Amino acid sequence: MTYEFRCKDCDHGFEVQATIAEKEAGLKPLCPNCGSQNTVQRFSSFGMFRGNGGTLGAPTCGCGSSGSLGSTCCG
């Protein structure tokens, strides 16, 4: 799995590839920018998609239809 981290000393963001077992054992990576171990995991958002390409939980407008970016609701 890929985990996102941020260095508290230099504010550099980076990713680490690790197994779930390594993560549960207390993964504490070194910052590749400054070498500090003063790092924290960042939690990123992710999207879920339906098989037909639609997004689950897509925002709906007041009329109940899903709008798309740049379109008007119910129009």
C-alpha positions as semicolon CSV with decimal commas, in nm:
position;residue;x (nm);y (nm);z (nm)
1;M;0,000;0,000;0,000
2;T;0,104;0,359;-0,047
3;Y;0,100;0,589;0,255
4;E;0,142;0,966;0,246
5;F;0,364;1,135;0,505
6;R;0,472;1,490;0,585
7;C;0,791;1,597;0,760
8;K;0,726;1,822;1,059
9;D;1,075;1,973;1,032
10;C;1,091;2,077;0,664
11;D;0,721;2,039;0,566
12;H;0,812;1,806;0,278
13;G;0,538;1,565;0,166
14;F;0,632;1,217;0,043
15;E;0,493;0,870;-0,016
16;V;0,605;0,538;0,132
17;Q;0,531;0,189;-0,002
18;A;0,474;-0,053;0,288
19;T;0,271;-0,357;0,379
20;I;-0,014;-0,336;0,628
21;A;0,197;-0,543;0,869
22;E;0,482;-0,288;0,844
23;K;0,234;-0,005;0,906
24;E;0,082;-0,179;1,208
25;A;0,432;-0,240;1,348
26;G;0,483;0,136;1,373
27;L;0,611;0,259;1,038
28;K;0,816;0,575;1,100
29;P;0,992;0,668;0,774
30;L;1,277;0,913;0,736
31;C;1,211;1,227;0,535
32;P;1,384;1,191;0,198
33;N;1,438;1,569;0,190
34;C;1,611;1,634;0,525
35;G;1,654;1,289;0,686
36;S;1,438;1,370;0,988
37;Q;1,229;1,099;1,154
38;N;0,985;1,365;1,278
39;T;0,719;1,261;1,026
40;V;0,342;1,220;1,043
41;Q;0,105;1,029;0,820
42;R;-0,127;1,235;0,604
43;F;-0,474;1,110;0,524
44;S;-0,585;1,174;0,170
45;S;-0,931;1,157;0,027
46;F;-1,024;0,910;-0,241
47;G;-1,312;0,866;-0,479
48;M;-1,528;0,562;-0,540
49;F;-1,663;0,498;-0,886
50;R;-1,944;0,287;-1,021
51;G;-1,884;0,037;-1,298
52;N;-2,059;0,267;-1,548
53;G;-1,823;0,555;-1,471
54;G;-2,054;0,743;-1,235
55;T;-1,931;0,856;-0,897
56;L;-2,092;0,707;-0,588
57;G;-2,228;0,975;-0,361
58;A;-2,225;1,237;-0,637
59;P;-2,378;1,561;-0,519
60;T;-2,736;1,612;-0,619
61;C;-2,923;1,935;-0,670
62;G;-3,257;2,019;-0,512
63;C;-3,456;1,837;-0,780
64;G;-3,274;1,510;-0,706
65;S;-3,078;1,481;-1,029
66;S;-2,701;1,461;-1,033
67;G;-2,549;1,772;-1,180
68;S;-2,211;1,777;-1,348
69;L;-1,943;2,039;-1,312
70;G;-2,033;2,343;-1,519
71;S;-2,397;2,246;-1,575
72;T;-2,706;2,395;-1,419
73;C;-2,932;2,200;-1,193
74;C;-3,255;2,066;-1,337
75;G;-3,171;2,227;-1,668
